[in-house]
């Protein structure tokens, strides 16, 4: 009986560690995708890059929960494939999460403080799979006076 309990505990721990690694990998992938988006922007220019980022069927820029967002330094979204209604929305910079965190302002602050080195903006958002509120973070880097961002659920 004790060996079965040890085995069950070990199995649960292994699954938990794998899930944690997958989530950590997702956030590392968010950082990589942000860098890839900036490189693409540099290579093809703003117009082509934004068109590519907006194509929700292009797995280079939209991969499950990971997708590229580009914003002005004032928090006006210019590329967002998952929800195009957010593009050029002047009320977006005032968006708050359930804890009162001004999400877009947090992204702007993170971008301004960390620039091309990148940093995490943290807030609460509805998880697309569980449909429950969950901690979310968005990797934010600046390039060409814009914010390049990809979010993940840590």
N, CA, C and O of each residue as an XYZ file, in Angstrom:
616
protein
N       0.814     -1.190      0.000
C       0.000      0.000      0.000
C       0.859      1.256      0.000
O       0.585      2.207     -0.732
N       1.926      1.252      0.847
C       2.796      2.410      0.913
C       3.498      2.647     -0.429
O       3.685      3.793     -0.837
N       3.886      1.565     -1.114
C       4.573      1.729     -2.398
C       3.612      2.285     -3.447
O       4.024      3.052     -4.316
N       2.325      1.901     -3.372
C       1.350      2.461     -4.315
C       1.166      3.951     -4.064
O       1.043      4.728     -5.010
N       1.147      4.355     -2.800
C       1.004      5.756     -2.448
C       2.222      6.551     -2.923
O       2.083      7.653     -3.455
N       3.413      5.985     -2.728
C       4.631      6.647     -3.209
C       4.604      6.787     -4.724
O       4.980      7.827     -5.264
N       4.155      5.728     -5.414
C       4.078      5.772     -6.873
C       3.089      6.845     -7.328
O       3.384      7.609     -8.247
N       1.925      6.906     -6.694
C       0.901      7.897     -7.060
C       1.418      9.309     -6.811
O       1.215     10.201     -7.635
N       2.082      9.511     -5.682
C       2.649     10.821     -5.363
C       3.703     11.209     -6.392
O       3.734     12.349     -6.857
N       4.555     10.274     -6.743
C       5.590     10.540     -7.745
C       4.979     10.871     -9.102
O       5.469     11.750     -9.811
N       3.911     10.166     -9.461
C       3.245     10.410    -10.747
C       2.629     11.803    -10.784
O       2.756     12.520    -11.777
N       1.959     12.185     -9.694
C       1.356     13.526     -9.624
C       2.443     14.587     -9.697
O       2.285     15.587    -10.398
N       3.532     14.383     -8.988
C       4.645     15.338     -9.012
C       5.230     15.452    -10.420
O       5.524     16.557    -10.875
N       5.400     14.345    -11.101
C       5.952     14.361    -12.454
C       5.045     15.119    -13.406
O       5.521     15.910    -14.221
N       3.742     14.887    -13.313
C       2.792     15.599    -14.168
C       2.820     17.089    -13.845
O       2.797     17.917    -14.755
N       2.870     17.438    -12.569
C       2.919     18.846    -12.161
C       4.176     19.521    -12.688
O       4.120     20.651    -13.174
N       5.297     18.841    -12.594
C       6.553     19.413    -13.093
C       6.499     19.599    -14.604
O       6.969     20.611    -15.124
N       5.922     18.618    -15.316
C       5.789     18.748    -16.766
C       4.888     19.921    -17.126
O       5.194     20.671    -18.053
N       3.792     20.090    -16.413
C       2.876     21.204    -16.671
C       3.580     22.522    -16.400
O       3.445     23.466    -17.178
N       4.330     22.601    -15.307
C       5.082     23.820    -14.994
C       6.118     24.129    -16.059
O       6.308     25.287    -16.429
N       6.787     23.096    -16.552
C       7.770     23.286    -17.612
C       7.100     23.756    -18.883
O       7.632     24.622    -19.577
N       5.932     23.196    -19.205
C       5.204     23.616    -20.407
C       4.824     25.086    -20.316
O       4.944     25.826    -21.292
N       4.360     25.511    -19.125
C       3.993     26.913    -18.955
C       5.213     27.812    -19.039
O       5.159     28.880    -19.650
N       6.310     27.388    -18.431
C       7.539     28.169    -18.518
C       8.008     28.246    -19.962
O       8.472     29.293    -20.414
N       7.885     27.127    -20.693
C       8.259     27.115    -22.100
C       7.379     28.073    -22.901
O       7.857     28.737    -23.821
N       6.078     28.145    -22.546
C       5.179     29.059    -23.248
C       5.637     30.500    -23.053
O       5.617     31.283    -24.002
N       6.042     30.857    -21.860
C       6.500     32.227    -21.619
C       7.844     32.492    -22.295
O       8.089     33.599    -22.775
N       8.708     31.493    -22.336
C       9.959     31.645    -23.100
C       9.636     31.790    -24.585
O      10.285     32.558    -25.295
N       8.636     31.051    -25.047
C       8.210     31.166    -26.450
C       7.638     32.544    -26.741
O       7.791     33.055    -27.850
N       6.982     33.151    -25.759
C       6.456     34.504    -25.931
C       7.604     35.485    -26.164
O       7.505     36.374    -27.010
N       8.671     35.321    -25.425
C       9.841     36.183    -25.602
C      10.457     35.969    -26.990
O      10.803     36.929    -27.679
N      10.588     34.712    -27.384
C      11.169     34.386    -28.693
C      10.308     34.933    -29.821
O      10.830     35.473    -30.796
N       8.985     34.797    -29.692
C       8.081     35.281    -30.734
C       8.144     36.803    -30.851
O       8.037     37.342    -31.953
N       8.315     37.489    -29.740
C       8.454     38.949    -29.777
C       9.704     39.335    -30.569
O       9.655     40.224    -31.419
N      10.811     38.673    -30.290
C      12.055     38.950    -31.026
C      11.892     38.630    -32.509
O      12.360     39.380    -33.365
N      11.237     37.527    -32.807
C      11.000     37.131    -34.200
C      10.154     38.183    -34.921
O      10.405     38.497    -36.085
N       9.160     38.721    -34.228
C       8.297     39.752    -34.822
C       9.093     41.018    -35.127
O       8.919     41.621    -36.186
N       9.949     41.415    -34.218
C      10.776     42.609    -34.448
C      11.716     42.370    -35.627
O      11.873     43.248    -36.476
N      12.334     41.210    -35.691
C      13.216     40.885    -36.821
C      12.450     40.899    -38.144
O      12.954     41.383    -39.158
N      11.230     40.364    -38.123
C      10.394     40.355    -39.333
C      10.051     41.785    -39.752
O      10.111     42.124    -40.934
N       9.699     42.599    -38.798
C       9.385     44.008    -39.049
C      10.584     44.713    -39.693
O      10.433     45.463    -40.658
N      11.758     44.464    -39.154
C      12.975     45.068    -39.714
C      13.214     44.601    -41.146
O      13.657     45.380    -41.989
N      12.924     43.331    -41.420
C      13.218     42.738    -42.728
C      12.223     43.149    -43.814
O      12.621     43.394    -44.953
N      10.922     43.229    -43.471
C       9.905     43.449    -44.508
C       9.216     44.800    -44.418
O       8.472     45.173    -45.326
N       9.448     45.539    -43.346
C       8.806     46.836    -43.182
C       7.496     46.752    -42.428
O       6.923     45.679    -42.234
N       7.046     47.916    -42.013
C       5.868     48.032    -41.158
C       4.594     47.478    -41.808
O       3.900     46.659    -41.206
N       4.289     47.913    -43.014
C       3.027     47.534    -43.657
C       2.903     46.020    -43.836
O       1.883     45.431    -43.478
N       3.939     45.397    -44.387
C       3.916     43.949    -44.619
C       3.906     43.191    -43.286
O       3.168     42.219    -43.124
N       4.727     43.640    -42.341
C       4.780     42.967    -41.041
C       3.422     43.010    -40.354
O       2.957     41.989    -39.847
N       2.778     44.173    -40.327
C       1.478     44.280    -39.675
C       0.451     43.383    -40.366
O      -0.352     42.733    -39.695
N       0.470     43.342    -41.677
C      -0.452     42.461    -42.414
C      -0.204     41.003    -42.028
O      -1.150     40.239    -41.832
N       1.059     40.623    -41.920
C       1.394     39.258    -41.523
C       0.942     38.973    -40.090
O       0.370     37.917    -39.819
N       1.195     39.904    -39.177
C       0.816     39.714    -37.772
C      -0.700     39.595    -37.619
O      -1.176     38.912    -36.713
N      -1.455     40.247    -38.491
C      -2.922     40.263    -38.404
C      -3.573     39.007    -38.982
O      -4.774     38.800    -38.810
N      -2.793     38.165    -39.667
C      -3.335     36.949    -40.267
C      -3.416     35.856    -39.199
O      -2.424     35.188    -38.907
N      -4.615     35.680    -38.616
C      -4.766     34.724    -37.506
C      -4.558     33.276    -37.927
O      -4.434     32.392    -37.080
N      -4.520     33.032    -39.246
C      -4.291     31.665    -39.737
C      -2.811     31.386    -40.016
O      -2.460     30.292    -40.459
N      -1.947     32.366    -39.761
C      -0.521     32.201    -40.008
C       0.161     31.735    -38.722
O       0.312     32.522    -37.787
N       0.575     30.465    -38.661
C       1.172     29.936    -37.435
C       2.518     30.563    -37.070
O       3.022     30.347    -35.968
N       3.102     31.339    -37.991
C       4.331     32.052    -37.641
C       4.058     33.130    -36.602
O       4.935     33.465    -35.806
N       2.826     33.682    -36.607
C       2.514     34.826    -35.743
C       1.370     34.570    -34.771
O       1.195     35.322    -33.812
N       0.594     33.525    -35.004
C      -0.486     33.150    -34.096
C      -0.366     31.648    -33.864
O      -0.597     30.844    -34.766
N       0.000     31.288    -32.631
C       0.224     29.889    -32.308
C      -0.447     29.588    -30.971
O       0.146     29.796    -29.913
N      -1.685     29.099    -31.022
C      -2.424     28.835    -29.791
C      -2.681     30.118    -29.042
O      -3.280     31.051    -29.576
N      -2.228     30.166    -27.800
C      -2.423     31.346    -26.960
C      -1.381     32.424    -27.220
O      -1.479     33.523    -26.674
N      -0.395     32.125    -28.039
C       0.657     33.089    -28.331
C       0.372     33.805    -29.644
O       0.140     33.164    -30.669
N       0.388     35.121    -29.610
C       0.178     35.923    -30.810
C       0.825     37.288    -30.600
O       1.016     37.741    -29.472
N       1.153     37.922    -31.710
C       1.864     39.197    -31.687
C       0.875     40.361    -31.601
O      -0.139     40.390    -32.297
N       1.193     41.305    -30.739
C       0.473     42.573    -30.644
C       1.508     43.670    -30.847
O       2.618     43.596    -30.320
N       1.133     44.691    -31.619
C       1.983     45.878    -31.750
C       1.135     47.079    -31.390
O      -0.015     47.196    -31.813
N       1.711     47.963    -30.610
C       1.008     49.139    -30.113
C       1.883     50.372    -30.258
O       3.109     50.280    -30.311
N       1.230     51.530    -30.323
C       1.981     52.782    -30.231
C       2.477     52.916    -28.791
O       2.067     52.150    -27.919
N       3.329     53.857    -28.549
C       3.822     54.105    -27.196
C       2.731     54.715    -26.319
O       2.908     54.837    -25.107
N       1.615     55.095    -26.916
C       0.476     55.627    -26.167
C      -0.560     54.531    -25.873
O      -1.583     54.802    -25.243
N      -0.301     53.299    -26.323
C      -1.196     52.194    -26.026
C      -2.308     51.980    -27.032
O      -3.310     51.337    -26.718
N      -2.153     52.500    -28.221
C      -3.141     52.271    -29.281
C      -2.659     51.091    -30.115
O      -1.615     51.164    -30.762
N      -3.428     50.003    -30.095
C      -3.029     48.798    -30.814
C      -3.093     49.016    -32.320
O      -4.036     49.613    -32.838
N      -2.075     48.522    -33.007
C      -1.985     48.606    -34.465
C      -1.997     47.228    -35.110
O      -2.274     47.111    -36.304
N      -1.704     46.191    -34.349
C      -1.765     44.811    -34.832
C      -2.218     43.923    -33.684
O      -1.630     43.939    -32.603
N      -3.278     43.142    -33.932
C      -3.813     42.204    -32.940
C      -4.737     41.247    -33.688
O      -5.916     41.545    -33.879
N      -4.208     40.099    -34.113
C      -4.962     39.161    -34.955
C      -6.158     38.539    -34.247
O      -7.165     38.246    -34.891
N      -6.071     38.335    -32.960
C      -7.123     37.634    -32.233
C      -8.370     38.504    -32.058
O      -9.492     38.002    -32.114
N      -8.174     39.790    -31.850
C      -9.315     40.687    -31.674
C      -9.077     41.996    -32.431
O      -8.675     42.992    -31.830
N      -9.323     42.002    -33.749
C      -9.090     43.203    -34.562
C      -9.904     44.415    -34.121
O      -9.577     45.539    -34.500
N     -10.967     44.210    -33.322
C     -11.758     45.341    -32.829
C     -10.949     46.235    -31.886
O     -11.331     47.373    -31.614
N      -9.834     45.707    -31.396
C      -8.992     46.494    -30.496
C      -8.094     47.479    -31.245
O      -7.515     48.376    -30.633
N      -7.975     47.318    -32.549
C      -7.117     48.193    -33.358
C      -7.687     49.609    -33.342
O      -8.883     49.814    -33.549
N      -6.813     50.575    -33.094
C      -7.152     52.009    -33.094
C      -8.292     52.356    -32.134
O      -9.029     53.313    -32.371
N      -8.441     51.592    -31.062
C      -9.480     51.844    -30.072
C      -8.957     52.850    -29.040
O      -8.095     52.507    -28.232
N      -9.469     54.087    -29.058
C      -8.927     55.118    -28.163
C      -9.234     54.882    -26.684
O      -8.587     55.484    -25.827
N     -10.205     54.021    -26.363
C     -10.515     53.764    -24.955
C      -9.656     52.641    -24.369
O      -9.670     52.423    -23.157
N      -8.918     51.937    -25.208
C      -8.122     50.798    -24.748
C      -7.100     51.167    -23.661
O      -6.950     50.404    -22.706
N      -6.399     52.289    -23.763
C      -5.406     52.601    -22.721
C      -5.976     52.726    -21.309
O      -5.214     52.712    -20.342
N      -7.282     52.845    -21.169
C      -7.903     52.940    -19.843
C      -8.370     51.580    -19.315
O      -8.957     51.515    -18.235
N      -8.121     50.495    -20.052
C      -8.573     49.158    -19.669
C      -7.948     48.714    -18.345
O      -6.734     48.792    -18.157
N      -8.813     48.242    -17.427
C      -8.356     47.741    -16.121
C      -8.720     46.275    -15.981
O      -9.720     45.813    -16.529
N      -7.880     45.539    -15.226
C      -8.249     44.166    -14.901
C      -9.108     44.163    -13.639
O      -9.422     45.227    -13.107
N      -9.486     42.998    -13.160
C     -10.379     42.895    -12.004
C      -9.736     43.390    -10.710
O     -10.433     43.633     -9.725
N      -8.417     43.540    -10.707
C      -7.705     44.037     -9.528
C      -7.386     45.517     -9.627
O      -6.702     46.069     -8.766
N      -7.883     46.161    -10.678
C      -7.643     47.588    -10.853
C      -6.349     47.924    -11.574
O      -6.016     49.100    -11.723
N      -5.610     46.908    -12.025
C      -4.380     47.161    -12.774
C      -4.761     47.711    -14.148
O      -5.552     47.101    -14.867
N      -4.206     48.844    -14.504
C      -4.441     49.414    -15.828
C      -3.517     48.680    -16.801
O      -2.333     48.998    -16.916
N      -4.074     47.705    -17.489
C      -3.305     46.736    -18.270
C      -2.432     47.414    -19.319
O      -1.223     47.183    -19.356
N      -3.015     48.233    -20.156
C      -2.259     48.846    -21.249
C      -1.232     49.832    -20.695
O      -0.127     49.942    -21.226
N      -1.590     50.538    -19.644
C      -0.635     51.453    -19.007
C       0.552     50.671    -18.440
O       1.688     51.145    -18.467
N       0.280     49.481    -17.933
C       1.348     48.616    -17.417
C       2.276     48.188    -18.561
O       3.494     48.131    -18.390
N       1.695     47.890    -19.722
C       2.498     47.527    -20.894
C       3.353     48.711    -21.340
O       4.536     48.551    -21.642
N       2.753     49.890    -21.379
C       3.493     51.100    -21.778
C       4.649     51.340    -20.808
O       5.783     51.573    -21.226
N       4.353     51.282    -19.517
C       5.374     51.500    -18.488
C       6.516     50.495    -18.641
O       7.689     50.863    -18.591
N       6.160     49.231    -18.827
C       7.167     48.185    -18.988
C       8.024     48.462    -20.221
O       9.249     48.344    -20.166
N       7.386     48.827    -21.326
C       8.124     49.140    -22.546
C       9.070     50.318    -22.368
O      10.219     50.271    -22.807
N       8.590     51.366    -21.728
C       9.425     52.561    -21.527
C      10.579     52.291    -20.574
O      11.685     52.793    -20.775
N      10.325     51.496    -19.536
C      11.379     51.215    -18.548
C      12.426     50.241    -19.071
O      13.596     50.338    -18.702
N      12.020     49.294    -19.933
C      12.928     48.231    -20.350
C      13.373     48.321    -21.797
O      14.348     47.677    -22.183
N      12.678     49.106    -22.603
C      13.064     49.331    -23.990
C      13.281     48.064    -24.783
O      12.477     47.134    -24.740
N      14.395     48.046    -25.515
C      14.716     46.918    -26.390
C      15.162     45.680    -25.614
O      15.268     44.597    -26.189
N      15.423     45.829    -24.314
C      15.792     44.670    -23.496
C      14.586     43.810    -23.139
O      14.718     42.606    -22.920
N      13.427     44.422    -23.083
C      12.198     43.700    -22.778
C      11.932     43.553    -21.301
O      12.843     43.593    -20.475
N      10.650     43.379    -20.984
C      10.228     43.178    -19.605
C       8.807     42.646    -19.585
O       8.108     42.665    -20.598
N       8.390     42.173    -18.421
C       7.067     41.579    -18.259
C       6.082     42.577    -17.669
O       6.357     43.192    -16.639
N       4.933     42.738    -18.324
C       3.782     43.449    -17.765
C       2.860     42.381    -17.202
O       2.503     41.442    -17.914
N       2.466     42.502    -15.937
C       1.684     41.454    -15.281
C       0.301     41.986    -14.883
O       0.156     43.114    -14.412
N      -0.704     41.133    -15.091
C      -2.085     41.505    -14.816
C      -2.934     40.236    -14.762
O      -2.407     39.130    -14.884
N      -4.235     40.392    -14.581
C      -5.164     39.265    -14.537
C      -6.053     39.323    -15.774
O      -6.528     40.389    -16.165
N      -6.268     38.163    -16.379
C      -7.081     38.095    -17.594
C      -7.807     36.755    -17.631
O      -7.421     35.822    -16.928
N      -8.841     36.654    -18.434
C      -9.567     35.396    -18.571
C      -8.763     34.421    -19.426
O      -8.417     34.722    -20.569
N      -8.471     33.259    -18.866
C      -7.723     32.237    -19.600
C      -8.613     31.693    -20.711
O      -9.761     31.333    -20.451
N      -8.107     31.625    -21.955
C      -8.950     31.207    -23.079
C      -9.414     29.755    -23.028
O     -10.417     29.414    -23.655
N      -8.714     28.901    -22.303
C      -9.099     27.495    -22.216
C     -10.036     27.256    -21.035
O     -11.103     26.662    -21.190
N      -9.631     27.724    -19.854
C     -10.430     27.464    -18.645
C     -11.588     28.439    -18.502
O     -12.555     28.155    -17.795
N     -11.499     29.582    -19.165
C     -12.508     30.654    -19.063
C     -12.582     31.235    -17.651
O     -13.576     31.860    -17.281
N     -11.522     31.023    -16.865
C     -11.452     31.566    -15.514
C     -10.378     32.642    -15.464
O      -9.432     32.630    -16.252
N     -10.534     33.571    -14.529
C      -9.512     34.593    -14.346
C      -8.210     33.929    -13.915
O      -8.201     33.021    -13.084
N      -7.112     34.401    -14.497
C      -5.808     33.814    -14.207
C      -4.733     34.886    -14.349
O      -4.917     35.861    -15.077
N      -3.615     34.708    -13.656
C      -2.501     35.632    -13.864
C      -2.011     35.516    -15.306
O      -1.869     34.415    -15.837
N      -1.758     36.650    -15.923
C      -1.206     36.675    -17.275
C      -0.055     37.671    -17.275
O      -0.041     38.631    -16.505
N       0.893     37.426    -18.139
C       1.976     38.388    -18.311
C       2.277     38.519    -19.784
O       2.156     37.569    -20.558
N       2.672     39.724    -20.149
C       2.982     40.016    -21.541
C       4.406     40.523    -21.628
O       4.799     41.446    -20.916
N       5.182     39.897    -22.524
C       6.555     40.316    -22.764
C       6.488     41.532    -23.683
O       5.881     41.474    -24.752
N       7.104     42.616    -23.273
C       7.031     43.892    -23.994
C       8.442     44.351    -24.333
O       9.309     44.440    -23.464
N       8.659     44.642    -25.621
C       9.918     45.225    -26.089
C       9.585     46.391    -27.008
O       8.555     46.397    -27.681
N      10.467     47.367    -27.023
C      10.259     48.490    -27.921
C      11.159     48.378    -29.142
O      12.289     47.894    -29.077
N      10.610     48.846    -30.257
C      11.378     48.984    -31.498
C      10.660     50.019    -32.361
O       9.434     50.001    -32.467
N      11.408     50.901    -32.964
C      10.855     51.906    -33.868
C       9.721     52.688    -33.191
O       8.692     52.973    -33.802
N       9.935     53.023    -31.925
C       8.976     53.797    -31.145
C       7.605     53.114    -31.042
O       6.571     53.781    -31.037
N       7.611     51.777    -30.960
C       6.388     50.986    -30.814
C       6.634     49.891    -29.786
O       7.775     49.543    -29.480
N       5.536     49.358    -29.263
C       5.606     48.246    -28.325
C       5.286     46.959    -29.074
O       4.223     46.846    -29.686
N       6.182     46.002    -29.032
C       5.969     44.665    -29.599
C       5.727     43.744    -28.406
O       6.511     43.739    -27.456
N       4.637     42.958    -28.451
C       4.228     42.212    -27.267
C       3.665     40.844    -27.610
O       3.029     40.646    -28.646
N       3.920     39.903    -26.705
C       3.304     38.572    -26.756
C       3.054     38.151    -25.317
O       3.951     38.233    -24.478
N       1.826     37.695    -25.025
C       1.461     37.320    -23.673
C       1.431     35.824    -23.457
O       1.363     35.043    -24.405
N       1.482     35.435    -22.183
C       1.392     34.021    -21.800
C       0.785     33.918    -20.414
O       0.670     34.912    -19.697
N       0.400     32.718    -20.047
C      -0.149     32.447    -18.712
C       0.882     31.632    -17.945
O       1.046     30.439    -18.200
N       1.586     32.275    -16.996
C       2.656     31.553    -16.268
C       2.126     30.538    -15.277
O       2.907     29.866    -14.603
